[in-house]
Amino acid sequence: MTEYPDPADLLPLSPPVYHVLLALGGETMHGYAIMQAFRDMTRGSDLLLPGTLYATLARMVETGLLEEAPPPGTGGDRRRRYYRVTRRGTRVAALESARMGRLLDLARRRGFAPGKADS
């Protein structure tokens, strides 16, 4: 695992990394299920393609954002690799979400995004 003492050192996250974290949330899933979950969450407006996804998963395990996990329950396919977000991954996702929230607030203040900007 590559060491990053401060989770903020990983920011900003690449879109595929953030997308995987969002798709997994607190679940344990295999790669194809991650692709489907993200597609469903975005109603097909954003996609995780297989080549990008599997390279991203490997990097995320290496950096400690994800870990391989046993198949959930009794119905899991033991031939597949399953992943779940680590505590570190949860912390990094929260930091990235806060960072993006600040950017969205700035975009609203500048008139580039709908909604009311925080004061």
C-alpha positions, 0 to 999 in steps of 0.5 A: 500500500502506498503511504499517504500520511494525510488523507488530504494528500490524495485530493483532488480525487480523479472522477473515477475514484470519486465515482467508485466511492459514491457507488460503493458507499457502505456496500460490498460489491464486485466490479460489474455491480459497481459499474451498474450502481454508478450508472443507476445513481446517475441515471446513465448520465455518467459511466464507469467503463471496464478498463477505467474501473479495474485500473482504478480499483487496483490503485484504490486498493494500493492507496488504502481507499478500498480493500478486497472483501469476502462475498456478501451473504451466502449468494456471492460469486466466489470467482469475483473480487469484491471490494468495500470502502475502508475508513481511510476511503470514507475519510477521503470521500468526506474531504472530497465532498466538502471540497467540491461543496465549497467549489459549488458554493463559489460557482453559485456566488459567481452565477455559474450554478443554480441555487442559493449560495451560502453566505 
